[in-house]
Amino acid sequence: MSSITYTAVRSLVAGHSAGTVYSFDQAMLDTGLTPVREIVRTVAEALDGVHREILRQYGRTRFDCKTAPMDAAGLAQMREFLDSCEEYAFTFDPYGTVATPAAPILATLGSEGYTVATTLRLSGGGQADLYQLEFQVIPAQ
């Protein structure tokens, strides 16, 4: 289980208000909750293609998150969180819950969006279907 705390600003769930802080627990698949270290480089290349210069290089850690299957209500909550945090930081606890925090960190989204997959189609209209989302979380530097 992981916990997420964010300020809602977009794709609001019924009953939620913009500018309000919400917290929820989300079951994640364990495979993505092991931190991954990556090197990020910004490179300038001359027009002739011969000379290259590294302008900026740094290492960063990221979590490749994949949710456990969820229903339509859980999908709406996750969309509100992901859409609201496109530009804003949030608190992510990969190993704790809202009631029992383990290692909360300030983070941002690292992916250029998120992927929604329908894992099980159960009824017309999608209300009983099950969904999974994939996204990346980058701890604040």
Buried (B, 14 or more C-beta within 10 A) or exposed (E): BBBBBBBBBBBBBEEBEEEEEBBBBBEBBEEBBEEEEEEEEEEEEEEEEEEEEEEEEEEBBBBBBBBBBBBBEBBBBBBBBBBBBEEEBBBBBBBBBBEEEEEBBEBBBBBEEBEBEEEEEEEEEBEEBBBBBBBBBBBEE
